Each structure stands twice: as C-alpha cells, then as structure tokens.
C-alpha cells in the first residue's frame, strides 16, 4: 500500500467550511435585523394608534360629552342633530341613538334594559353596539385619501347617577363638588365608565383599547 501525501485539497475544504460559517453568521445577523425592524415598526404603529386613542378620549370627555350634556339635558334629538352638524368634519355619530343614551346617562347599569339598549349593552367591546363613533384624520400631504383613526366609544357602566345640573353648567375645567352658599345639597357627580377603541381605518389590526372613568 502506498501512502498519498498530496494535501492540495485541504485549502479548498477549509475555505468552503469558513464560507459556510460566514453565511450562517450573516443569516443569523439578517434574521436579527429583520426581527428588530418588524418590532420597531409594530411599536411605532402601536404608539401612533395609542396617541390617536388618547386624543379621541380627550376630545370625547372634554368637548363632545360636555357639549352633549349642555344642549338640552339628557339626549334629545335636537342635541344629537346639533352635535352631528358641529362635528361633521370628524363624522361624529351617536350609533346607539336617543333612547339608549338617555337610559345610560340617567340610570344605573342595573336599570338598563334589553328592549332599549340590546342584549349586548354592557359588552366591554366598544365595537359591539357603540354609543359614539368618530374619525380622527391625518393632515399629512401626499395621500389621495388621508389615513385616519376611527374611535369607538361606549358607556359600559353607570355607577352613580348624581344631581349635578347638566343643561347649562360646564364642569370640564373645575370640580363640581363643594358646599353651596344657598344651603342646597352639595352636587354629586354622575360617574360613568367608558370603554374606547381606536383603530386605523386602513388596517383595523392596528388598534388599542382604553377605559375612562368619567364624572360629570
């Protein structure tokens, strides 16, 4: 038997092994980079939707709801019509209608009825029989139809029905509590739990949910 001492192929084998290891390292690095990009994009989308939801909640409790109360008390047809006109630019709509809103605003949750508000009246999903919807649109330039975020709001609980005057007093900038000089009972605010969902119009999977404790 003759021993072959030709080792000219070792360099090629070593080179191929190093190439394979390098490719594996590059693939791992690319996978990490792609995951990081996806995570960053998802975080950005979530933050955008969250900020839109926060903006929707602020608009709802500081402007729409006080204006709604201040028209003619509970939820008359005139107040809803007036607010739809006033906020036409954001497509404001009172989906559940007068009777259901009137019942929710002026009665504790236990007194809500299926006949007026439906069997899903206290579902915590704001998209199921929502009370109020509107759209916050972007002002970005370059889109044929500017993207927006649709807000669904729903009163899911009325814990306390207070005695504060709702037809003419704006409590949005001060507390309604405190003693009265005329000796009348101190005002007790009504307390509502409002669930709110904000989602991108072009992609409903981009959404957030908030819960607001609102007193008036």
N, C-alpha and C positions, 0 to 999 in steps of 0.2 A: 504494500500500500504506500502510495506517495502522498506526503503532506503538502497541501497547497498553501502557500504563504502570500498569495495575492490579496491585499486588503483595499484595493482601489474602490470598492463599493461602499465602504463604511461612511465616507463623507456624504454620499447621496442619502443613505439611510438616516444619518444624523440630521441632515438638512430637512428631510421630509418630516421627521419627528418634531423638530423645532418649529417648522411651519404649522403642523397640526396643533401644537401647544399654543402658538401665537394666535391662530384662528379661533381656538376655544376661548382664549382670553378676550379677544376682540368681541366675540359673540356675547360673552358674559357682560362685558362693558356696555355693548349696544343695548342689551336687554335692560340693564340697569338704567341707562339713559332714557330709553323709551318709557319705562315704568315711571321714572321721575317726571317726564314730560306729561304723561297722562294724569299723574297725581296733581301736578301743578295746574293743568287745565281744569280738572274736576274741582279743585279748590277755588280757582278763580270763578268758575261758573256758579259754585255754591255761594260764594261771597256776594256775587252780583245779585243772585236771586234773594239772598238773605237781606241785603241792603234794600232791595225793592220791596220786600215784605215789611221791613221796618218802616220804610216810607209810607207804605199803604196803611199800616197800623196807625201811624201818627196822623195821617190825613183823616182816617176814619174817626178816631177818638177826639181829635182836636178841632175838626172842622165839620165833617159830614154829620156826625151824631148830634153835636150841639145845635147845628142848624136845623136838623130834623126835629129835635125837641122844641126848638124855638118857633116853629111855624104855627101850629095851632094845637099844641099838646101832643097827643099820642102819635097816631099815624093816619091822619086823614088823607083822602085822595088828593086834596089840594097841596099838602106838604110834599108828597111824593112827586107829584107833577112838577112842582116848582123846583125841587132839587134835581130832578132829571134834566130840566132845562138849564139850570145853573151849572151843572157838571156834565153837560153834553160832551165836552171835549175828552172826557175820560170814560165815556159810555157808562155812566152810573146807572145801575138798575137795582130796583128793590124786587128781588125774584119771588120771595115768599108772599108778597102782597100785603094789603092793609090789614085784613083780619088777623093773620098770624103775627105780624109785627105788633099790632095792638095788644094781642094776648100776651106775647112775650115781654113787652115793655111794662105792662101794668098788672101782671100776675106772677106769682111764684111758679117755679118749674112744675111743681106737683099739680098745679091747676091748668097746665096746658093740655089741650085735648087733641085726639087724633082727627076729629072731624074738621078742625080749623087748621092745624099745622102738619097733619100727616103722621104716620106711624114712625117715621124716622126723624121726628122733630128734635130729639136730643142726641142724635148721632154726632160723634165728635169729628166726623169728616166734614169739613166746611163745604165740600163739593156736593154733598148729599143734601138737597133742599136748602141751598144757601139763602141767607136773608138779603145780603148786599153783594154786588159784584161791580168791579170797575177795572179799567186797564190803565196802567202807567206806561206811557210810551217813551222811547228814547228820542233824543233830539240829534242823534248822530247823523252826519251828512254822508250820502253815498249809497243809501239803501233805497230801493224803489218803494218798499213798504217798511218804514222804520220798525225794528223789533220792539216788542213791549212785554210787560209782565202783567198777567191777569190776576187780580186779587179776589178771592172768595172769602167772605166773612159771614159768620153765623153765630147768633146768640144761642149758646147751649145750656145756659143756666141763669136763672134769675133768683139769686139768693135772698135778696131783701127788696121789698117794694117800699121805698121811702116816701117822705112827704114834702120833698123839695118842689118848688114851683118850676115847672118845665116849659111854660109857654112864653116866658119873656126874660128869664134870668140866664146869663151866660156864666157858668161856673168853671169854664175851661182854664182861667188864669188865677183862680183862688179857691180855697176850700169853702164848701157850703156850710160847714159847721160853725159853732159859736153861738153865744147867747144873743137873744134879740131884746132890744130895748123896750118893745111894746108889750112884753110879757107873754107873747105867743110861744108855742113849743119850739124848741131848737130843731132846725131842719135835720132830717135823717136822709142821707143819700140812698138812692136805689143802687144796687150792686149787681152787675152783670158779668158773666164770663163769656168772652167772645173768642171763638177759635177762628184762625185765619190761615189761609193757604195762599202763597204766591208762587206762580209758575210762569215760565217763559212761554209766550204764545206759540213760538215756532218749535218748541220742544218741551212738552209737559213733564218729561222726566227730570228737567231742571226745576226743582221745587223745594220749598221749605214750608214748615208749619210753625205757627206761633200761637200762644194763648195769652189773652189780655184780660186782666181784671179791671173792669171799668166801673167807676161810680159817678153818679150824677145827682 
